[in-house]
Amino acid sequence: MNGIDKIEKFLSESDCTWAIRHVEECRSTNEEILKIIQNETELASKGVVLISNWQSHGKGRRGAKWESRKSQDLLFSIAISPKINPSHWTRLTHASALGISIGLKKLNFNPEIKWPNDIYINGCKVAGILVESYPDIDKNGIKGGVAVIGVGLNINSKKEDFCNSYRTPATSLLEESKNNLDELDRFLIAGSILKELHLQTKKCEKNFADVLLEIKELSSVYGKKVEVQLATGISISGTVTDFGKEGEIVIEKETKSLGRTEVEIISSAYDLRFL
């Protein structure tokens, strides 16, 4: 059974109709999958996954670059046309983080979600998510617009592959695995991850509250004291006490007045660190 067959077997178990494409290399899976959708507009409603063995300009949040050695890790993007208003597409980031985490748990790893879009194992980053929205792309013949979910998951990278200049320590599934293997099966892992991604992103339509409940259980920030830096440069410190209806973090701030607290609801941030 080849790699794509393994993935399709997993997806068939969840009645997923996503088409699977595999390329040796590309500039960016997020960029490349958008070209595929624009050339084959019927794939928007069906959904399509693009997996690449290597990308030269992988994207991260805030313009960061996602780096990975060729054929070592899992680099993919999913293009779908969500059946919800574009104002709710931010849910996809949170649902994707949950889907990846559940998929990893079923493979006997212990992931945590660092709000909003990073997956950690034992305090080190193992995966990142970048969702890009194109609600107006329907002018090119695609009904309802397209959301692109880009994922980078470190699978077979080793400690020496990670750059010392990374802002946060990185790890891979191979490094965290309890098995004495030289290499993990990327496509088997991709199948497990994509199956859960399909299940959780579907919940964005009607059952997003269920997604948030499960995120609480896997969140590394829930109940913790954090400092959040906003894009405006303003910093907010306090304890994460809840998640909002759309996945925002609710921070309870301590004030100088005795016995009084203030609450901030934050939908996006430039950076988040623990205190």
DRENPA-3360 file (N, C-alpha, C; in nm, 2 decimals, always signed):
BEGIN
1 = MNGIDKIE = +0.08/-0.12/+0.00/+0.00/+0.00/+0.00/+0.09/+0.12/+0.00 ~ +0.07/+0.21/-0.10/+0.15/+0.33/-0.10/+0.10/+0.44/-0.01 ~ +0.17/+0.55/+0.00/+0.14/+0.65/+0.10/+0.00/+0.71/+0.08 ~ -0.04/+0.74/-0.04/-0.17/+0.80/-0.07/-0.28/+0.70/-0.03 ~ -0.26/+0.58/-0.06/-0.36/+0.47/-0.03/-0.38/+0.47/+0.12 ~ -0.28/+0.48/+0.20/-0.29/+0.48/+0.34/-0.38/+0.59/+0.39 ~ -0.35/+0.71/+0.34/-0.43/+0.83/+0.37/-0.58/+0.81/+0.34 ~ -0.60/+0.77/+0.21/-0.74/+0.75/+0.17/-0.82/+0.65/+0.25;
9 = KFLSESDC = -0.75/+0.54/+0.30/-0.81/+0.44/+0.38/-0.86/+0.51/+0.51 ~ -0.78/+0.59/+0.57/-0.82/+0.66/+0.69/-0.94/+0.75/+0.67 ~ -0.93/+0.83/+0.56/-1.04/+0.92/+0.53/-1.17/+0.85/+0.50 ~ -1.16/+0.74/+0.43/-1.29/+0.67/+0.40/-1.36/+0.62/+0.53 ~ -1.29/+0.61/+0.64/-1.36/+0.57/+0.76/-1.44/+0.68/+0.82 ~ -1.42/+0.80/+0.78/-1.50/+0.92/+0.83/-1.58/+0.98/+0.72 ~ -1.61/+0.91/+0.61/-1.69/+0.95/+0.50/-1.63/+1.09/+0.45 ~ -1.50/+1.10/+0.44/-1.44/+1.22/+0.39/-1.42/+1.21/+0.24;
17 = TWAIRHVE = -1.46/+1.31/+0.17/-1.44/+1.31/+0.02/-1.33/+1.39/-0.03 ~ -1.24/+1.44/+0.07/-1.13/+1.52/+0.02/-1.04/+1.45/-0.08 ~ -1.01/+1.52/-0.19/-0.91/+1.47/-0.28/-0.77/+1.48/-0.23 ~ -0.68/+1.39/-0.26/-0.55/+1.39/-0.21/-0.45/+1.42/-0.33 ~ -0.37/+1.52/-0.32/-0.26/+1.54/-0.42/-0.13/+1.54/-0.35 ~ -0.03/+1.49/-0.42/+0.10/+1.47/-0.36/+0.21/+1.52/-0.46 ~ +0.29/+1.62/-0.42/+0.40/+1.67/-0.51/+0.53/+1.65/-0.44 ~ +0.64/+1.65/-0.52/+0.77/+1.63/-0.46/+0.81/+1.76/-0.39;
25 = ECRSTNEE = +0.79/+1.87/-0.45/+0.83/+2.00/-0.39/+0.74/+2.11/-0.45 ~ +0.74/+2.22/-0.37/+0.67/+2.34/-0.42/+0.72/+2.46/-0.34 ~ +0.68/+2.58/-0.38/+0.72/+2.70/-0.30/+0.65/+2.70/-0.17 ~ +0.52/+2.68/-0.17/+0.44/+2.68/-0.04/+0.31/+2.60/-0.07 ~ +0.28/+2.51/+0.02/+0.16/+2.43/-0.01/+0.03/+2.52/+0.00 ~ +0.04/+2.63/+0.08/-0.08/+2.72/+0.08/-0.10/+2.79/-0.05 ~ +0.02/+2.83/-0.11/+0.01/+2.90/-0.24/-0.03/+2.80/-0.35 ~ +0.03/+2.68/-0.35/+0.01/+2.58/-0.45/-0.13/+2.53/-0.46;
33 = ILKIIQNE = -0.19/+2.51/-0.34/-0.33/+2.45/-0.33/-0.43/+2.56/-0.38 ~ -0.40/+2.68/-0.36/-0.49/+2.79/-0.41/-0.49/+2.79/-0.57 ~ -0.37/+2.76/-0.63/-0.37/+2.75/-0.77/-0.45/+2.63/-0.82 ~ -0.44/+2.52/-0.75/-0.51/+2.40/-0.79/-0.66/+2.43/-0.78 ~ -0.71/+2.49/-0.68/-0.85/+2.53/-0.66/-0.90/+2.62/-0.77 ~ -0.81/+2.71/-0.81/-0.85/+2.81/-0.92/-0.86/+2.74/-1.05 ~ -0.78/+2.64/-1.07/-0.78/+2.57/-1.20/-0.89/+2.46/-1.21 ~ -0.92/+2.40/-1.09/-1.02/+2.30/-1.08/-1.12/+2.34/-0.97;
41 = TELASKGV = -1.21/+2.43/-1.01/-1.30/+2.49/-0.92/-1.40/+2.39/-0.85 ~ -1.42/+2.27/-0.91/-1.51/+2.18/-0.85/-1.45/+2.12/-0.72 ~ -1.32/+2.13/-0.70/-1.26/+2.07/-0.58/-1.29/+2.16/-0.46 ~ -1.33/+2.28/-0.48/-1.36/+2.37/-0.36/-1.47/+2.31/-0.27 ~ -1.58/+2.26/-0.33/-1.69/+2.21/-0.26/-1.66/+2.07/-0.20 ~ -1.57/+2.00/-0.27/-1.54/+1.86/-0.23/-1.43/+1.87/-0.12 ~ -1.33/+1.96/-0.14/-1.22/+1.97/-0.05/-1.10/+1.90/-0.11 ~ -0.98/+1.95/-0.09/-0.86/+1.89/-0.15/-0.75/+1.91/-0.05;
49 = VLISNWQS = -0.66/+1.81/-0.04/-0.54/+1.81/+0.04/-0.42/+1.81/-0.05 ~ -0.32/+1.89/-0.03/-0.20/+1.89/-0.10/-0.08/+1.86/+0.00 ~ -0.01/+1.75/-0.03/+0.10/+1.72/+0.06/+0.23/+1.73/-0.03 ~ +0.33/+1.80/+0.03/+0.46/+1.82/-0.04/+0.57/+1.76/+0.04 ~ +0.67/+1.70/-0.03/+0.78/+1.65/+0.04/+0.88/+1.76/+0.09 ~ +0.86/+1.88/+0.02/+0.95/+1.99/+0.06/+0.89/+2.12/+0.01 ~ +0.90/+2.23/+0.08/+0.86/+2.35/+0.03/+0.97/+2.46/+0.06 ~ +0.99/+2.54/-0.04/+1.10/+2.64/-0.03/+1.07/+2.76/+0.05;
57 = HGKGRRGA = +0.94/+2.80/+0.05/+0.90/+2.92/+0.12/+0.77/+2.89/+0.21 ~ +0.79/+2.79/+0.30/+0.68/+2.75/+0.39/+0.64/+2.87/+0.47 ~ +0.51/+2.89/+0.50/+0.46/+3.00/+0.57/+0.43/+2.97/+0.72 ~ +0.46/+3.07/+0.80/+0.42/+3.06/+0.94/+0.34/+3.19/+0.97 ~ +0.29/+3.20/+1.10/+0.22/+3.32/+1.14/+0.32/+3.44/+1.14 ~ +0.26/+3.56/+1.12/+0.34/+3.68/+1.13/+0.45/+3.69/+1.03 ~ +0.44/+3.62/+0.91/+0.54/+3.62/+0.81/+0.66/+3.53/+0.84 ~ +0.65/+3.45/+0.94/+0.76/+3.36/+0.97/+0.77/+3.25/+0.87;
65 = KWESRKSQ = +0.89/+3.19/+0.86/+0.91/+3.08/+0.76/+0.92/+2.95/+0.83 ~ +0.84/+2.85/+0.78/+0.84/+2.72/+0.83/+0.95/+2.63/+0.76 ~ +1.05/+2.59/+0.83/+1.16/+2.51/+0.76/+1.15/+2.37/+0.79 ~ +1.19/+2.28/+0.69/+1.19/+2.14/+0.71/+1.27/+2.08/+0.61 ~ +1.35/+1.97/+0.65/+1.43/+1.90/+0.55/+1.34/+1.81/+0.46 ~ +1.39/+1.79/+0.34/+1.31/+1.72/+0.24/+1.27/+1.58/+0.29 ~ +1.14/+1.54/+0.27/+1.09/+1.41/+0.30/+1.11/+1.36/+0.44 ~ +1.12/+1.46/+0.53/+1.14/+1.42/+0.67/+1.01/+1.44/+0.75;
73 = DLLFSIAI = +0.94/+1.54/+0.72/+0.82/+1.58/+0.80/+0.69/+1.59/+0.72 ~ +0.59/+1.63/+0.78/+0.46/+1.64/+0.71/+0.42/+1.78/+0.68 ~ +0.41/+1.82/+0.56/+0.38/+1.95/+0.51/+0.26/+1.94/+0.42 ~ +0.15/+2.00/+0.46/+0.03/+1.99/+0.38/-0.06/+2.11/+0.40 ~ -0.15/+2.13/+0.30/-0.26/+2.23/+0.31/-0.39/+2.16/+0.27 ~ -0.49/+2.21/+0.33/-0.63/+2.17/+0.29/-0.71/+2.29/+0.24 ~ -0.77/+2.28/+0.13/-0.86/+2.38/+0.08/-1.00/+2.34/+0.09 ~ -1.09/+2.41/+0.15/-1.23/+2.38/+0.16/-1.31/+2.50/+0.15;
81 = SPKINPSH = -1.44/+2.48/+0.12/-1.54/+2.59/+0.11/-1.63/+2.58/+0.23 ~ -1.60/+2.64/+0.34/-1.68/+2.62/+0.47/-1.83/+2.66/+0.45 ~ -1.91/+2.58/+0.51/-2.06/+2.61/+0.50/-2.10/+2.70/+0.62 ~ -2.02/+2.79/+0.65/-2.05/+2.89/+0.76/-2.01/+3.03/+0.71 ~ -2.06/+3.13/+0.77/-2.03/+3.27/+0.73/-1.88/+3.30/+0.75 ~ -1.81/+3.37/+0.66/-1.67/+3.39/+0.67/-1.63/+3.46/+0.80 ~ -1.73/+3.53/+0.87/-1.70/+3.59/+1.00/-1.66/+3.48/+1.10 ~ -1.70/+3.36/+1.08/-1.67/+3.25/+1.17/-1.56/+3.16/+1.13;
89 = WTRLTHAS = -1.49/+3.19/+1.02/-1.38/+3.11/+0.97/-1.26/+3.10/+1.07 ~ -1.25/+3.19/+1.16/-1.14/+3.18/+1.26/-1.16/+3.05/+1.34 ~ -1.28/+3.00/+1.35/-1.30/+2.87/+1.42/-1.21/+2.76/+1.36 ~ -1.18/+2.77/+1.24/-1.10/+2.66/+1.17/-0.96/+2.65/+1.23 ~ -0.90/+2.76/+1.28/-0.77/+2.74/+1.34/-0.78/+2.66/+1.47 ~ -0.88/+2.69/+1.55/-0.90/+2.61/+1.68/-0.94/+2.47/+1.65 ~ -1.03/+2.45/+1.56/-1.07/+2.31/+1.52/-0.96/+2.23/+1.47 ~ -0.87/+2.29/+1.39/-0.75/+2.23/+1.33/-0.66/+2.19/+1.44;
97 = ALGISIGL = -0.63/+2.28/+1.53/-0.54/+2.25/+1.64/-0.59/+2.13/+1.72 ~ -0.73/+2.12/+1.74/-0.78/+2.01/+1.82/-0.77/+1.88/+1.73 ~ -0.80/+1.89/+1.61/-0.79/+1.77/+1.52/-0.66/+1.71/+1.52 ~ -0.55/+1.79/+1.51/-0.42/+1.74/+1.51/-0.38/+1.68/+1.64 ~ -0.43/+1.74/+1.75/-0.39/+1.69/+1.88/-0.46/+1.56/+1.91 ~ -0.59/+1.54/+1.87/-0.66/+1.42/+1.89/-0.59/+1.31/+1.80 ~ -0.55/+1.34/+1.68/-0.49/+1.25/+1.59/-0.36/+1.20/+1.66 ~ -0.28/+1.29/+1.72/-0.16/+1.25/+1.78/-0.18/+1.17/+1.91;
105 = KKLNFNPE = -0.28/+1.20/+1.98/-0.32/+1.12/+2.10/-0.35/+0.98/+2.07 ~ -0.42/+0.96/+1.95/-0.45/+0.83/+1.91/-0.32/+0.75/+1.86 ~ -0.21/+0.82/+1.84/-0.09/+0.76/+1.81/+0.01/+0.75/+1.93 ~ -0.05/+0.77/+2.05/+0.02/+0.76/+2.18/+0.11/+0.87/+2.21 ~ +0.09/+0.99/+2.16/+0.16/+1.11/+2.20/+0.08/+1.19/+2.29 ~ +0.14/+1.28/+2.36/+0.07/+1.37/+2.46/+0.08/+1.52/+2.42 ~ +0.01/+1.56/+2.32/+0.02/+1.70/+2.28/-0.06/+1.80/+2.36 ~ -0.02/+1.92/+2.36/-0.09/+2.03/+2.42/-0.11/+2.14/+2.31;
113 = IKWPNDIY = -0.22/+2.21/+2.33/-0.25/+2.32/+2.23/-0.21/+2.45/+2.30 ~ -0.11/+2.52/+2.24/-0.08/+2.66/+2.28/-0.16/+2.76/+2.19 ~ -0.26/+2.82/+2.26/-0.35/+2.91/+2.18/-0.27/+3.01/+2.10 ~ -0.31/+3.03/+1.97/-0.42/+2.97/+1.91/-0.39/+2.86/+1.82 ~ -0.26/+2.85/+1.77/-0.24/+2.76/+1.65/-0.11/+2.68/+1.66 ~ -0.06/+2.65/+1.78/+0.06/+2.57/+1.79/+0.04/+2.45/+1.87 ~ +0.11/+2.34/+1.84/+0.10/+2.21/+1.91/+0.23/+2.18/+1.97 ~ +0.23/+2.15/+2.10/+0.35/+2.13/+2.18/+0.35/+1.99/+2.24;
121 = INGCKVAG = +0.47/+1.93/+2.25/+0.49/+1.80/+2.33/+0.60/+1.83/+2.42 ~ +0.58/+1.80/+2.55/+0.68/+1.82/+2.65/+0.75/+1.96/+2.64 ~ +0.67/+2.06/+2.62/+0.72/+2.20/+2.62/+0.79/+2.24/+2.50 ~ +0.79/+2.16/+2.39/+0.86/+2.19/+2.27/+0.76/+2.19/+2.15 ~ +0.77/+2.28/+2.06/+0.68/+2.29/+1.95/+0.70/+2.18/+1.85 ~ +0.59/+2.11/+1.81/+0.60/+2.00/+1.71/+0.52/+2.04/+1.59 ~ +0.42/+2.13/+1.60/+0.34/+2.16/+1.48/+0.29/+2.30/+1.49 ~ +0.26/+2.36/+1.37/+0.20/+2.49/+1.36/+0.10/+2.49/+1.25;
129 = ILVESYPD = +0.00/+2.59/+1.26/-0.11/+2.60/+1.17/-0.12/+2.74/+1.12 ~ -0.15/+2.75/+0.99/-0.17/+2.88/+0.93/-0.30/+2.87/+0.85 ~ -0.41/+2.94/+0.89/-0.53/+2.94/+0.81/-0.54/+3.08/+0.74 ~ -0.56/+3.07/+0.60/-0.57/+3.19/+0.52/-0.71/+3.18/+0.46 ~ -0.78/+3.30/+0.46/-0.92/+3.30/+0.41/-0.93/+3.38/+0.28 ~ -1.01/+3.33/+0.19/-1.04/+3.39/+0.06/-1.19/+3.39/+0.04 ~ -1.26/+3.47/+0.11/-1.41/+3.47/+0.10/-1.46/+3.52/-0.03 ~ -1.38/+3.61/-0.10/-1.42/+3.67/-0.22/-1.37/+3.60/-0.35;
137 = IDKNGIKG = -1.32/+3.48/-0.33/-1.26/+3.41/-0.45/-1.37/+3.35/-0.54 ~ -1.50/+3.36/-0.49/-1.61/+3.31/-0.57/-1.63/+3.38/-0.70 ~ -1.56/+3.50/-0.72/-1.57/+3.57/-0.84/-1.49/+3.50/-0.95 ~ -1.41/+3.40/-0.91/-1.34/+3.31/-1.01/-1.41/+3.18/-1.04 ~ -1.54/+3.18/-1.00/-1.62/+3.06/-1.03/-1.64/+2.96/-0.91 ~ -1.58/+3.00/-0.80/-1.60/+2.92/-0.68/-1.70/+2.98/-0.59 ~ -1.80/+2.90/-0.56/-1.91/+2.95/-0.47/-1.88/+2.94/-0.32 ~ -1.90/+3.05/-0.26/-1.88/+3.06/-0.11/-1.74/+3.09/-0.06;
145 = GVAVIGVG = -1.64/+3.11/-0.15/-1.51/+3.13/-0.11/-1.43/+3.01/-0.06 ~ -1.31/+3.03/-0.02/-1.22/+2.92/+0.01/-1.14/+2.95/+0.14 ~ -1.12/+2.86/+0.23/-1.03/+2.87/+0.34/-0.92/+2.76/+0.32 ~ -0.80/+2.81/+0.34/-0.68/+2.72/+0.32/-0.62/+2.70/+0.46 ~ -0.61/+2.57/+0.50/-0.55/+2.54/+0.63/-0.41/+2.48/+0.60 ~ -0.31/+2.55/+0.64/-0.17/+2.50/+0.62/-0.12/+2.44/+0.75 ~ -0.05/+2.33/+0.74/+0.00/+2.26/+0.86/+0.14/+2.21/+0.83 ~ +0.23/+2.24/+0.93/+0.36/+2.18/+0.93/+0.38/+2.10/+1.06;
153 = LNINSKKE = +0.41/+1.97/+1.04/+0.42/+1.88/+1.16/+0.56/+1.81/+1.15 ~ +0.64/+1.83/+1.25/+0.77/+1.77/+1.26/+0.76/+1.62/+1.29 ~ +0.80/+1.54/+1.20/+0.79/+1.39/+1.22/+0.92/+1.32/+1.24 ~ +1.01/+1.33/+1.14/+1.13/+1.26/+1.14/+1.25/+1.35/+1.16 ~ +1.23/+1.48/+1.18/+1.35/+1.57/+1.21/+1.41/+1.53/+1.34 ~ +1.54/+1.55/+1.34/+1.62/+1.52/+1.46/+1.67/+1.65/+1.53 ~ +1.72/+1.64/+1.65/+1.76/+1.76/+1.72/+1.85/+1.85/+1.64 ~ +1.95/+1.79/+1.57/+2.05/+1.87/+1.50/+1.99/+1.94/+1.38;
161 = DFCNSYRT = +1.86/+1.90/+1.34/+1.80/+1.97/+1.23/+1.74/+2.10/+1.26 ~ +1.71/+2.12/+1.39/+1.65/+2.24/+1.44/+1.75/+2.36/+1.46 ~ +1.71/+2.47/+1.41/+1.80/+2.59/+1.41/+1.80/+2.64/+1.56 ~ +1.92/+2.68/+1.60/+1.93/+2.73/+1.74/+1.87/+2.87/+1.76 ~ +1.84/+2.93/+1.64/+1.78/+3.07/+1.65/+1.63/+3.06/+1.66 ~ +1.57/+2.94/+1.67/+1.42/+2.94/+1.68/+1.38/+3.01/+1.81 ~ +1.27/+3.08/+1.81/+1.22/+3.15/+1.92/+1.18/+3.06/+2.03 ~ +1.12/+2.94/+2.00/+1.08/+2.84/+2.09/+1.15/+2.71/+2.06;
169 = PATSLLEE = +1.18/+2.63/+2.16/+1.24/+2.50/+2.13/+1.15/+2.41/+2.05 ~ +1.21/+2.33/+1.95/+1.13/+2.25/+1.87/+1.16/+2.10/+1.90 ~ +1.07/+2.02/+1.85/+1.08/+1.87/+1.87/+1.01/+1.81/+1.75 ~ +1.02/+1.68/+1.74/+0.95/+1.60/+1.64/+0.89/+1.47/+1.70 ~ +0.80/+1.41/+1.63/+0.74/+1.29/+1.68/+0.85/+1.18/+1.70 ~ +0.95/+1.18/+1.61/+1.05/+1.08/+1.62/+1.13/+1.10/+1.76 ~ +1.16/+1.22/+1.79/+1.23/+1.25/+1.91/+1.15/+1.22/+2.03 ~ +1.01/+1.23/+2.02/+0.93/+1.21/+2.14/+0.87/+1.06/+2.14;
177 = SKNNLDEL = +0.90/+0.98/+2.04/+0.85/+0.85/+2.03/+0.92/+0.76/+2.13 ~ +0.84/+0.67/+2.18/+0.90/+0.57/+2.28/+0.95/+0.44/+2.20 ~ +0.93/+0.44/+2.07/+0.98/+0.33/+1.99/+1.12/+0.35/+1.94 ~ +1.20/+0.25/+1.94/+1.33/+0.27/+1.89/+1.34/+0.25/+1.74 ~ +1.28/+0.34/+1.67/+1.27/+0.34/+1.52/+1.36/+0.44/+1.46 ~ +1.41/+0.41/+1.34/+1.49/+0.51/+1.27/+1.41/+0.61/+1.20 ~ +1.28/+0.57/+1.17/+1.20/+0.66/+1.10/+1.05/+0.62/+1.12 ~ +0.96/+0.73/+1.13/+0.82/+0.70/+1.14/+0.75/+0.71/+1.01;
185 = DRFLIAGS = +0.64/+0.65/+0.99/+0.57/+0.65/+0.86/+0.49/+0.78/+0.85 ~ +0.54/+0.87/+0.77/+0.47/+1.00/+0.75/+0.33/+0.99/+0.70 ~ +0.30/+0.90/+0.61/+0.17/+0.89/+0.55/+0.07/+0.82/+0.65 ~ +0.12/+0.73/+0.73/+0.03/+0.67/+0.83/-0.02/+0.78/+0.93 ~ +0.08/+0.86/+0.97/+0.05/+0.97/+1.06/-0.04/+1.07/+0.99 ~ -0.01/+1.10/+0.86/-0.10/+1.19/+0.79/-0.24/+1.15/+0.79 ~ -0.26/+1.02/+0.77/-0.40/+0.96/+0.76/-0.47/+0.98/+0.89 ~ -0.41/+0.96/+1.01/-0.47/+0.98/+1.14/-0.50/+1.12/+1.16;
193 = ILKELHLQ = -0.41/+1.21/+1.12/-0.43/+1.36/+1.14/-0.54/+1.41/+1.06 ~ -0.54/+1.37/+0.93/-0.64/+1.43/+0.84/-0.78/+1.38/+0.87 ~ -0.79/+1.25/+0.92/-0.92/+1.20/+0.96/-0.98/+1.29/+1.07 ~ -0.90/+1.32/+1.17/-0.95/+1.40/+1.28/-0.97/+1.54/+1.24 ~ -0.89/+1.59/+1.15/-0.91/+1.73/+1.10/-1.04/+1.74/+1.03 ~ -1.08/+1.64/+0.95/-1.21/+1.64/+0.88/-1.32/+1.65/+0.98 ~ -1.31/+1.56/+1.09/-1.42/+1.55/+1.19/-1.43/+1.68/+1.26 ~ -1.32/+1.74/+1.30/-1.33/+1.86/+1.39/-1.37/+1.99/+1.31;
201 = TKKCEKNF = -1.32/+2.00/+1.19/-1.36/+2.12/+1.11/-1.50/+2.11/+1.07 ~ -1.56/+2.00/+1.06/-1.71/+1.99/+1.03/-1.79/+2.04/+1.15 ~ -1.73/+2.03/+1.27/-1.80/+2.07/+1.39/-1.81/+2.23/+1.40 ~ -1.73/+2.29/+1.31/-1.74/+2.44/+1.31/-1.87/+2.49/+1.27 ~ -1.95/+2.40/+1.20/-2.08/+2.44/+1.14/-2.18/+2.45/+1.25 ~ -2.19/+2.35/+1.34/-2.30/+2.34/+1.43/-2.26/+2.31/+1.57 ~ -2.14/+2.25/+1.59/-2.11/+2.20/+1.72/-1.97/+2.26/+1.77 ~ -1.95/+2.39/+1.74/-1.82/+2.44/+1.78/-1.80/+2.45/+1.93;
209 = ADVLLEIK = -1.91/+2.46/+2.01/-1.90/+2.46/+2.15/-1.84/+2.33/+2.20 ~ -1.86/+2.22/+2.13/-1.80/+2.09/+2.17/-1.65/+2.09/+2.15 ~ -1.61/+2.16/+2.04/-1.47/+2.18/+2.01/-1.40/+2.25/+2.12 ~ -1.46/+2.36/+2.17/-1.40/+2.44/+2.27/-1.39/+2.37/+2.40 ~ -1.48/+2.28/+2.43/-1.48/+2.20/+2.56/-1.36/+2.11/+2.55 ~ -1.33/+2.04/+2.44/-1.22/+1.95/+2.42/-1.09/+2.03/+2.42 ~ -1.09/+2.15/+2.36/-0.97/+2.23/+2.36/-0.92/+2.26/+2.51 ~ -1.02/+2.29/+2.59/-0.99/+2.32/+2.73/-0.91/+2.21/+2.79;
217 = ELSSVYGK = -0.94/+2.09/+2.76/-0.88/+1.97/+2.82/-0.73/+1.96/+2.77 ~ -0.71/+2.01/+2.65/-0.57/+1.99/+2.59/-0.49/+2.12/+2.59 ~ -0.55/+2.23/+2.64/-0.49/+2.36/+2.63/-0.37/+2.37/+2.73 ~ -0.26/+2.43/+2.69/-0.15/+2.46/+2.78/-0.16/+2.59/+2.84 ~ -0.26/+2.68/+2.80/-0.27/+2.81/+2.85/-0.39/+2.82/+2.95 ~ -0.49/+2.73/+2.94/-0.61/+2.74/+3.02/-0.57/+2.73/+3.17 ~ -0.61/+2.83/+3.25/-0.58/+2.83/+3.39/-0.45/+2.88/+3.42 ~ -0.37/+2.93/+3.32/-0.23/+2.97/+3.35/-0.22/+3.13/+3.34;
225 = KVEVQLAT = -0.12/+3.18/+3.41/-0.09/+3.32/+3.40/+0.00/+3.34/+3.28 ~ -0.05/+3.44/+3.19/+0.02/+3.47/+3.07/+0.04/+3.62/+3.04 ~ +0.13/+3.65/+2.95/+0.13/+3.79/+2.90/+0.11/+3.78/+2.75 ~ +0.01/+3.85/+2.71/-0.02/+3.85/+2.56/+0.02/+3.99/+2.50 ~ +0.09/+3.98/+2.40/+0.13/+4.10/+2.32/+0.04/+4.11/+2.20 ~ -0.03/+4.22/+2.19/-0.12/+4.25/+2.08/-0.04/+4.31/+1.96 ~ -0.10/+4.30/+1.84/-0.04/+4.36/+1.72/-0.01/+4.51/+1.74 ~ -0.09/+4.57/+1.82/-0.07/+4.72/+1.85/+0.05/+4.75/+1.93;
233 = GISISGTV = +0.11/+4.64/+1.99/+0.22/+4.66/+2.08/+0.18/+4.66/+2.23 ~ +0.05/+4.67/+2.26/+0.00/+4.67/+2.39/+0.02/+4.52/+2.45 ~ +0.06/+4.52/+2.58/+0.07/+4.39/+2.65/-0.04/+4.38/+2.75 ~ -0.10/+4.26/+2.77/-0.20/+4.23/+2.87/-0.16/+4.11/+2.94 ~ -0.16/+4.12/+3.08/-0.12/+4.01/+3.16/-0.24/+3.97/+3.25 ~ -0.25/+3.84/+3.28/-0.35/+3.79/+3.37/-0.36/+3.64/+3.35 ~ -0.47/+3.58/+3.41/-0.50/+3.44/+3.40/-0.60/+3.41/+3.30 ~ -0.57/+3.30/+3.22/-0.67/+3.26/+3.12/-0.78/+3.18/+3.19;
241 = TDFGKEGE = -0.90/+3.23/+3.19/-1.01/+3.17/+3.27/-1.11/+3.10/+3.19 ~ -1.11/+3.13/+3.05/-1.21/+3.06/+2.97/-1.17/+3.09/+2.82 ~ -1.26/+3.03/+2.73/-1.25/+3.06/+2.59/-1.38/+3.12/+2.55 ~ -1.37/+3.22/+2.46/-1.50/+3.28/+2.41/-1.57/+3.19/+2.31 ~ -1.68/+3.23/+2.26/-1.77/+3.15/+2.17/-1.70/+3.13/+2.04 ~ -1.60/+3.21/+2.00/-1.54/+3.19/+1.87/-1.39/+3.15/+1.89 ~ -1.36/+3.11/+2.01/-1.22/+3.06/+2.04/-1.13/+3.16/+2.10 ~ -1.18/+3.28/+2.13/-1.10/+3.39/+2.19/-1.05/+3.34/+2.33;
249 = IVIEKETK = -0.94/+3.40/+2.38/-0.91/+3.37/+2.52/-0.96/+3.48/+2.61 ~ -1.01/+3.44/+2.73/-1.07/+3.53/+2.82/-0.96/+3.54/+2.94 ~ -0.91/+3.66/+2.95/-0.81/+3.68/+3.05/-0.86/+3.77/+3.17 ~ -0.84/+3.72/+3.29/-0.88/+3.80/+3.41/-0.76/+3.87/+3.46 ~ -0.77/+4.00/+3.45/-0.65/+4.09/+3.49/-0.66/+4.13/+3.64 ~ -0.55/+4.13/+3.70/-0.55/+4.18/+3.84/-0.54/+4.33/+3.84 ~ -0.61/+4.40/+3.92/-0.60/+4.54/+3.92/-0.55/+4.59/+4.06 ~ -0.51/+4.72/+4.06/-0.45/+4.77/+4.19/-0.56/+4.78/+4.30;
257 = SLGRTEVE = -0.69/+4.79/+4.26/-0.79/+4.80/+4.36/-0.81/+4.67/+4.42 ~ -0.82/+4.67/+4.55/-0.83/+4.54/+4.62/-0.96/+4.47/+4.59 ~ -0.95/+4.35/+4.56/-1.07/+4.27/+4.54/-1.14/+4.29/+4.40 ~ -1.08/+4.37/+4.32/-1.14/+4.39/+4.19/-1.06/+4.33/+4.07 ~ -1.13/+4.28/+3.98/-1.07/+4.22/+3.86/-1.13/+4.28/+3.73 ~ -1.06/+4.28/+3.62/-1.11/+4.32/+3.49/-1.09/+4.20/+3.40 ~ -1.17/+4.19/+3.30/-1.17/+4.08/+3.20/-1.14/+4.14/+3.07 ~ -1.05/+4.07/+3.00/-1.02/+4.11/+2.86/-1.05/+3.98/+2.77;
265 = IISSAYDL = -1.11/+4.01/+2.66/-1.14/+3.90/+2.56/-1.05/+3.93/+2.44 ~ -0.96/+3.83/+2.41/-0.86/+3.86/+2.30/-0.88/+3.75/+2.19 ~ -0.90/+3.80/+2.07/-0.93/+3.71/+1.96/-0.80/+3.68/+1.88 ~ -0.70/+3.77/+1.88/-0.57/+3.74/+1.82/-0.46/+3.81/+1.89 ~ -0.34/+3.76/+1.87/-0.23/+3.82/+1.94/-0.10/+3.80/+1.86 ~ -0.01/+3.89/+1.89/+0.12/+3.88/+1.82/+0.21/+3.78/+1.89 ~ +0.20/+3.77/+2.02/+0.28/+3.67/+2.10/+0.21/+3.64/+2.23 ~ +0.24/+3.53/+2.28/+0.19/+3.49/+2.41/+0.30/+3.41/+2.49;
273 = RFL = +0.32/+3.45/+2.61/+0.42/+3.38/+2.69/+0.37/+3.36/+2.83 ~ +0.42/+3.26/+2.89/+0.38/+3.22/+3.03/+0.45/+3.30/+3.13 ~ +0.38/+3.33/+3.24/+0.44/+3.41/+3.35/+0.47/+3.32/+3.47;
% end
